[in-house]
């Protein structure tokens, strides 16, 4: 028969342990082994007052933020609710059942104050990179770099033409925080100084975001998150925020390479990237200044699509400083003879090489070479020798391997969007965006550690 509900007398005392209620295979158990935040109190000592009421433990706030970014909890209000209800989250944050959860406004107060002043989130990220190095997940020989667009927290309806927006009479001291951060970054190479091209629209709430149609669809406001990864195990060794244009992304790459060498002593032997990083100036910076092999497709506008000969169809003769056309005729920069040969020596500057008019007029391949001009001319870039070196790297046997490893950074962006839920930003302004990108990269590195170094259950 169906029995009634047994009404038992409530116990006077309970023995409850969070440790016993968190599964051994829970992701947070694996991550917790690699999170050592005992040093951040000393790191933040100068940013706390020695008098007054005790503040909330900064380690608790960082652990709660790591939980939010590791599990894609985008709202800090919801994060507080989840930590309040979830036993595993409480265990990771070192909270007992009776401990109170901080108010969601505490995160904003600390983020805009001592966390940002001390650059604490960058410090925590670098601690995870150092732990990855300690665990042997960073080889340091090959790096890959790329950027991904993340939608900003603004709408087109709340934007206007930059000239109309700039003409508004407004006291900068009364402007929102995101606007003040935008004014502070006007000379930053990753933001205001990245390009002189004026955007079509400027967002009122977040003017540092860029109006872009880079995804070949409807335009939107966005930022770029730039990842520099070690290709051995896809560990993110640096992350940086920038505007969504090639110049800003290239400057971010250089900044990350320099900072990685300064902080960790890591200097790669080679780096892989896409064509956006294949400009002549960037290839010179990588090969000549930093001594890094570039497995990067050269950004080249010399290839023709109308069926006529492209620059690659002509043979370069470095010994005689000339081009040889497909018909075997030479093309020279100048045909003058100087008493001082040094005056005609090749130099680091752009040059134009021309064929003789008589050779071109009687050439059987004129229709495929220069059908609309009397003679063919080829423009040689200032750093063409470096571009040719990059082409040799791209033609080497190792290039397919480098390009295959480069895909790992794109997989990280897919993971960032689909698993961590960072398809749209929640914070505004360059500083807020940098905070979000840094925390997301920290969470990805911690999840990578948990995956590659799993927790072995203790034998019973």
Number of C-alpha atoms within 10 A of each C-alpha: 3 4 5 6 6 6 6 6 6 7 6 5 6 7 4 10 11 15 12 8 11 18 11 15 12 11 18 21 18 20 24 15 14 18 16 13 14 9 10 15 14 9 12 16 11 11 14 12 10 9 6 7 7 9 8 12 10 18 17 17 17 20 18 25 21 22 23 24 24 25 15 19 19 17 13 18 13 13 22 18 14 18 21 18 12 11 18 22 20 22 20 22 20 14 18 13 13 7 10 9 17 16 12 15 11 12 19 12 11 15 18 13 12 16 21 15 12 15 13 19 19 18 15 20 23 20 17 24 23 17 19 21 16 10 13 11 21 24 15 18 14 21 28 27 29 24 28 21 20 21 21 25 17 21 14 14 8 12 19 15 13 16 12 10 15 11 8 8 7 9 7 11 9 9 12 13 18 21 21 18 19 20 15 13 17 14 12 14 18 25 26 18 14 21 15 7 7 11 12 13 22 24 24 20 19 27 24 28 30 26 23 22 13 13 9 7 8 8 13 19 25 26 28 26 25 26 28 24 25 27 26 16 17 23 29 27 28 24 25 22 26 31 27 26 19 17 21 22 29 25 17 26 24 15 15 20 20 14 15 18 12 11 10 13 11 18 18 20 14 19 23 25 22 17 13 18 24 21 18 20 14 18 25 21 14 19 17 12 9 16 14 18 19 28 29 24 20 22 15 12 8 13 12 11 8 8 9 16 21 16 19 10 13 17 14 16 12 10 6 10 15 17 24 16 18 13 13 10 14 19 23 19 19 13 9 6 9 9 7 8 8 9 10 15 9 12 11 10 10 11 16 13 17 19 20 15 13 10 16 21 15 9 13 11 15 20 14 12 21 16 14 9 13 15 17 20 19 18 13 17 15 15 16 15 15 20 24 12 16 23 16 14 17 20 13 11 10 11 17 13 11 22 18 11 21 25 17 20 26 17 12 20 22 16 14 22 16 12 16 20 18 22 16 16 19 15 16 22 23 25 18 20 22 21 20 20 22 23 22 24 26 28 25 23 23 27 18 19 22 19 13 11 15 15 16 9 8 6 4 3
